[in-house]
Amino acid sequence: MPTRTANAAWNGNLLEGNGKVQLAGGAFEGQYNFTSRFQEGVGTNPEELLAAAEAACFSMALSADLGNAGYAPVSVETVANVTVEKVDGGFSITTVKLQSQANVPGITQEQLQEIANGTKKNCPVARALAAIPNWELTVTLVGE
């Protein structure tokens, strides 16, 4: 299996410095700084990148799990929200919230929810982020 690579650089002190992160494959390069991470400033941040990774992983894994259960998904779209908060004098990622919509002919909402619950526990990025204490999942059947 392949190993994926990204790199990041930081210049200056924490509050006034800035950094750049880029994916080795060239698909993304972005700036980050204190305000883009801990406030609402312009730029990206590690939590946003984790959200993108989880949204992509969950959508792909749910499609696979639906196929393995005998369904033919037309599409799966997921928004992931990752929350960082000050906890015990330091910052921690406290919550991942997934909101997914799936167009899957012939499935009920209850069947979709059951499969999605399994996907939430087993997609590789979610497994890597298992130490995050709060996970929420909303999955909605669309189409048909």
TORBAZA-49455 format. One line per 4 residues: number of its first residue (from 1); their letters; for each residue x, y, z of N, C-alpha, C. Coordinates in Angstrom, 1 decimal. Layout:
BEGIN
NUM> a> X,Y,Z,X,Y,Z,X,Y,Z ~ ...
***
This chain:
BEGIN
1> mptr> 0.8,-1.2,0.0,0.0,0.0,0.0,0.9,1.2,0.0 ~ 0.4,2.3,-0.6,1.3,3.5,-0.7,1.3,4.3,0.6 ~ 2.4,5.1,0.7,2.5,6.1,1.8,2.3,7.4,1.2 ~ 1.4,8.2,1.8,1.1,9.6,1.3,1.9,10.6,2.1
5> tana> 2.2,11.7,1.4,3.1,12.7,2.0,2.5,14.1,1.9 ~ 2.7,14.9,2.9,2.4,16.3,2.9,3.5,17.0,3.6 ~ 3.7,18.3,3.4,4.7,19.0,4.2,4.2,20.4,4.6 ~ 4.7,20.9,5.7,4.3,22.2,6.2,5.5,22.9,6.7
9> awng> 5.5,24.2,6.6,6.6,25.1,7.2,5.9,26.2,8.0 ~ 6.6,26.6,9.0,6.1,27.7,9.9,7.2,28.7,10.0 ~ 6.8,30.0,9.9,7.8,31.1,10.0,7.3,32.1,11.1 ~ 8.2,32.4,12.1,7.9,33.3,13.1,7.3,32.7,14.3
13> nlle> 6.8,33.6,15.2,6.2,33.1,16.5,4.8,32.7,16.3 ~ 4.2,32.2,17.3,2.9,31.6,17.2,1.8,32.6,16.8 ~ 1.8,33.7,17.5,0.7,34.7,17.2,0.8,35.5,16.0 ~ 2.0,35.8,15.6,2.2,36.7,14.4,2.8,35.9,13.2
17> gngk> 3.2,34.7,13.4,3.8,33.9,12.3,2.8,33.4,11.3 ~ 3.3,32.7,10.3,2.5,32.1,9.3,3.2,30.9,8.7 ~ 2.3,30.1,8.1,2.9,28.8,7.5,2.3,28.5,6.2 ~ 2.8,27.5,5.6,2.3,27.0,4.3,2.3,25.4,4.4
21> vqla> 1.2,24.9,4.0,1.1,23.4,3.9,0.8,23.0,2.5 ~ 1.4,21.9,2.0,1.1,21.4,0.7,1.1,19.9,0.6 ~ 0.3,19.4,-0.3,0.2,18.0,-0.5,1.3,17.6,-1.5 ~ 2.0,16.5,-1.3,3.0,16.2,-2.3,2.5,15.9,-3.7
25> ggaf> 1.3,15.4,-3.8,0.7,15.2,-5.1,0.4,16.4,-5.9 ~ 0.5,17.6,-5.2,0.2,18.9,-5.9,-1.2,19.3,-6.0 ~ -2.1,18.6,-5.4,-3.5,18.9,-5.5,-3.9,20.1,-4.6 ~ -3.1,20.4,-3.6,-3.5,21.5,-2.6,-2.2,22.1,-2.1
29> egqy> -2.3,23.4,-1.9,-1.3,24.2,-1.2,-2.1,25.4,-0.5 ~ -1.8,25.6,0.8,-2.6,26.6,1.5,-1.7,27.3,2.6 ~ -2.1,28.5,2.9,-1.5,29.3,3.9,-2.3,29.0,5.2 ~ -1.6,29.1,6.4,-2.2,29.0,7.7,-1.5,29.9,8.7
33> nfts> -2.3,30.3,9.7,-1.7,31.2,10.7,-2.6,31.0,12.0 ~ -2.2,31.8,13.0,-2.9,31.6,14.3,-4.4,31.9,14.1 ~ -4.8,33.0,13.4,-6.2,33.4,13.3,-7.0,32.4,12.4 ~ -6.3,31.8,11.4,-7.1,30.8,10.6,-7.3,29.5,11.4
37> rfqe> -6.5,29.3,12.4,-6.7,28.1,13.2,-7.5,28.3,14.4 ~ -7.3,29.3,15.1,-8.0,29.4,16.4,-9.1,30.5,16.5 ~ -9.2,31.3,15.4,-10.2,32.3,15.3,-11.0,32.1,13.9 ~ -11.3,33.1,13.2,-12.0,33.0,11.9,-11.2,33.7,10.8
41> gvgt> -9.9,33.6,10.9,-9.0,34.3,9.9,-9.0,33.6,8.5 ~ -8.4,34.2,7.6,-8.3,33.7,6.2,-7.1,32.6,6.2 ~ -7.4,31.6,5.5,-6.4,30.5,5.4,-6.9,29.2,5.8 ~ -6.1,28.2,5.8,-6.6,26.8,6.2,-6.0,26.5,7.6
45> npee> -6.2,25.3,8.0,-5.7,24.9,9.3,-5.7,23.3,9.4 ~ -5.0,22.7,10.3,-5.0,21.3,10.4,-6.3,20.6,10.6 ~ -7.2,21.3,11.3,-8.5,20.7,11.6,-9.4,20.7,10.3 ~ -9.2,21.7,9.5,-10.0,21.7,8.2,-9.4,20.6,7.3
49> llaa> -8.1,20.4,7.3,-7.6,19.3,6.5,-8.0,18.0,7.0 ~ -8.1,17.8,8.3,-8.7,16.6,8.9,-10.2,16.4,8.5 ~ -10.9,17.5,8.5,-12.3,17.4,8.0,-12.4,16.9,6.6 ~ -11.6,17.5,5.7,-11.6,17.1,4.3,-11.2,15.6,4.2
53> aeaa> -10.2,15.2,4.9,-9.8,13.8,4.9,-10.9,12.9,5.3 ~ -11.6,13.2,6.4,-12.7,12.4,6.9,-13.9,12.4,6.0 ~ -14.2,13.5,5.4,-15.4,13.6,4.5,-15.1,12.7,3.3 ~ -13.9,12.8,2.7,-13.5,12.0,1.6,-13.5,10.5,1.9
57> cfsm> -12.9,10.2,3.0,-12.8,8.8,3.4,-14.2,8.2,3.7 ~ -15.1,8.9,4.4,-16.4,8.4,4.8,-17.2,8.2,3.5 ~ -17.2,9.2,2.6,-18.0,9.1,1.4,-17.6,7.9,0.6 ~ -16.3,7.7,0.4,-15.8,6.5,-0.4,-16.1,5.2,0.4
61> alsa> -15.9,5.2,1.7,-16.1,4.0,2.4,-17.6,3.6,2.5 ~ -18.5,4.6,2.6,-19.9,4.3,2.6,-20.4,3.8,1.3 ~ -19.8,4.3,0.2,-20.1,3.8,-1.1,-19.7,2.3,-1.2 ~ -18.5,2.0,-0.7,-18.1,0.6,-0.7,-19.0,-0.3,0.2
65> dlgn> -19.3,0.2,1.4,-20.1,-0.6,2.3,-21.5,-0.8,1.7 ~ -22.1,0.2,1.0,-23.4,0.0,0.4,-23.3,-1.1,-0.7 ~ -22.2,-1.0,-1.5,-22.0,-2.0,-2.6,-21.9,-3.4,-2.0 ~ -21.1,-3.5,-0.9,-21.0,-4.8,-0.3,-22.3,-5.4,0.3
69> agya> -23.2,-4.5,0.6,-24.5,-4.9,1.1,-25.5,-5.1,0.0 ~ -25.1,-5.0,-1.3,-25.9,-5.3,-2.4,-26.6,-4.1,-3.0 ~ -26.3,-2.9,-2.6,-26.9,-1.7,-3.2,-25.9,-1.1,-4.2 ~ -26.5,-0.3,-5.1,-25.7,0.4,-6.1,-25.8,1.9,-5.9
73> pvsv> -25.0,2.5,-5.1,-25.1,3.9,-4.8,-24.9,4.7,-6.0 ~ -25.7,5.8,-6.2,-25.5,6.7,-7.3,-24.5,7.8,-6.9 ~ -24.6,8.3,-5.6,-23.7,9.3,-5.1,-23.8,9.3,-3.6 ~ -22.7,9.7,-3.0,-22.6,10.0,-1.5,-21.8,11.3,-1.4
77> etva> -22.4,12.2,-0.7,-21.8,13.5,-0.4,-21.7,13.8,1.1 ~ -20.6,14.1,1.6,-20.4,14.3,3.1,-19.8,15.6,3.4 ~ -20.3,16.3,4.4,-19.7,17.4,5.0,-19.2,17.0,6.4 ~ -17.9,17.3,6.7,-17.4,17.0,8.0,-17.0,18.3,8.7
81> nvtv> -17.4,18.4,9.9,-17.0,19.5,10.8,-16.1,19.0,11.9 ~ -14.9,19.6,12.1,-14.0,19.2,13.1,-13.8,20.4,14.0 ~ -14.1,20.2,15.3,-14.0,21.3,16.3,-12.8,21.2,17.2 ~ -12.1,22.3,17.3,-10.9,22.4,18.2,-11.3,23.3,19.3
85> ekvd> -11.1,22.9,20.6,-11.4,23.8,21.7,-10.3,23.7,22.8 ~ -10.3,24.7,23.6,-9.3,24.7,24.7,-9.8,23.8,25.8 ~ -9.0,22.8,26.1,-9.4,21.8,27.1,-8.2,21.6,28.1 ~ -8.4,21.8,29.4,-7.3,21.5,30.4,-6.1,22.3,30.0
89> ggfs> -6.2,23.5,29.7,-5.0,24.4,29.4,-4.4,24.2,28.1 ~ -4.9,23.4,27.2,-4.3,23.2,25.9,-5.4,23.0,24.9 ~ -5.1,22.9,23.7,-6.1,22.7,22.6,-6.3,21.3,22.3 ~ -7.5,20.9,22.1,-7.8,19.5,21.6,-8.9,19.5,20.6
93> ittv> -8.9,18.5,19.7,-10.0,18.3,18.8,-11.0,17.5,19.6 ~ -12.2,18.1,19.8,-13.2,17.5,20.7,-14.4,16.9,19.9 ~ -14.7,17.3,18.7,-15.9,16.8,18.0,-15.6,16.7,16.5 ~ -16.2,15.6,16.0,-16.3,15.4,14.5,-17.8,15.2,14.2
97> klqs> -18.3,16.1,13.4,-19.7,15.9,13.0,-19.8,15.7,11.5 ~ -20.4,14.5,11.1,-20.6,14.2,9.7,-22.0,14.3,9.3 ~ -22.2,15.0,8.2,-23.6,15.1,7.6,-23.5,14.6,6.2 ~ -24.1,13.5,5.9,-24.0,12.8,4.6,-25.3,12.7,3.9
101> qanv> -25.3,12.8,2.6,-26.5,12.5,1.8,-26.1,11.5,0.8 ~ -27.0,10.5,0.7,-26.7,9.4,-0.2,-27.9,9.1,-1.1 ~ -27.6,9.0,-2.4,-28.6,8.6,-3.4,-28.4,7.1,-3.7 ~ -29.3,6.3,-3.1,-29.1,4.8,-3.2,-30.4,4.2,-3.5
105> pgit> -30.7,3.8,-4.8,-31.9,3.2,-5.1,-32.2,1.9,-4.4 ~ -33.4,1.7,-3.9,-33.9,0.5,-3.3,-33.5,0.3,-1.9 ~ -33.0,1.3,-1.2,-32.7,1.2,0.2,-33.6,2.0,1.0 ~ -33.9,1.6,2.3,-34.7,2.5,3.2,-33.8,3.4,4.0
109> qeql> -34.3,4.4,4.6,-33.6,5.3,5.5,-32.9,4.5,6.6 ~ -33.7,3.5,7.2,-33.2,2.8,8.3,-32.0,1.9,7.9 ~ -32.1,1.3,6.7,-31.0,0.4,6.2,-29.8,1.3,5.9 ~ -30.0,2.5,5.3,-28.9,3.4,5.1,-28.2,3.8,6.4
113> qeia> -29.0,4.1,7.4,-28.4,4.5,8.7,-27.6,3.4,9.3 ~ -28.1,2.2,9.3,-27.4,1.1,9.9,-26.0,0.9,9.2 ~ -26.0,0.9,7.9,-24.8,0.7,7.1,-23.8,1.9,7.4 ~ -24.4,3.1,7.4,-23.5,4.3,7.7,-22.9,4.3,9.1
117> ngtk> -23.7,3.8,10.1,-23.1,3.7,11.4,-21.9,2.8,11.5 ~ -21.9,1.7,10.7,-20.8,0.8,10.6,-19.6,1.5,9.9 ~ -19.9,2.2,8.8,-18.9,3.0,8.1,-18.2,4.0,9.0 ~ -19.0,4.7,9.8,-18.4,5.7,10.7,-17.4,5.1,11.7
121> kncp> -17.5,3.8,12.0,-16.6,3.2,12.9,-15.4,2.6,12.2 ~ -15.5,2.3,10.9,-14.5,1.5,10.2,-13.8,2.2,9.1 ~ -14.1,3.4,8.7,-13.3,4.0,7.6,-11.9,4.3,8.2 ~ -10.9,4.2,7.4,-9.5,4.3,7.9,-9.2,5.7,8.6
125> vara> -9.7,6.8,8.1,-9.4,8.1,8.7,-10.2,8.1,10.1 ~ -11.4,7.7,10.1,-12.1,7.6,11.4,-11.4,6.8,12.4 ~ -10.9,5.7,12.0,-10.1,4.8,12.9,-8.9,5.5,13.4 ~ -8.2,6.3,12.6,-7.1,7.1,13.0,-7.4,8.2,14.0
129> laai> -8.6,8.7,13.9,-9.1,9.8,14.7,-10.0,9.3,15.9 ~ -9.9,8.0,16.2,-10.8,7.4,17.2,-10.7,8.0,18.6 ~ -9.6,8.7,18.9,-9.4,9.3,20.2,-10.3,10.5,20.4 ~ -10.8,11.0,19.3,-11.7,12.2,19.5,-13.0,11.8,20.2
133> pnwe> -13.3,12.4,21.3,-14.4,11.9,22.1,-15.8,12.0,21.6 ~ -16.1,13.0,20.8,-17.5,13.2,20.3,-17.6,13.0,18.8 ~ -18.4,12.1,18.4,-18.7,11.9,17.0,-20.2,11.9,16.8 ~ -20.6,12.7,15.7,-22.0,12.7,15.4,-22.2,12.4,13.9
137> ltvt> -23.3,11.7,13.6,-23.5,11.3,12.2,-25.0,11.5,11.9 ~ -25.2,12.3,10.8,-26.5,12.4,10.2,-26.4,12.0,8.8 ~ -27.2,11.0,8.4,-27.2,10.5,7.0,-28.6,10.6,6.5 ~ -28.7,11.1,5.3,-30.0,11.3,4.7,-30.1,10.7,3.3
141> lvge> -31.2,10.0,3.1,-31.4,9.3,1.8,-32.0,10.4,0.9 ~ -31.4,10.6,-0.3,-31.9,11.6,-1.3,-32.1,10.9,-2.6 ~ -32.8,11.5,-3.5,-33.1,11.0,-4.8,-34.3,10.1,-4.8 ~ -34.4,9.3,-5.8,-35.6,8.4,-6.0,-36.9,9.2,-6.0
***
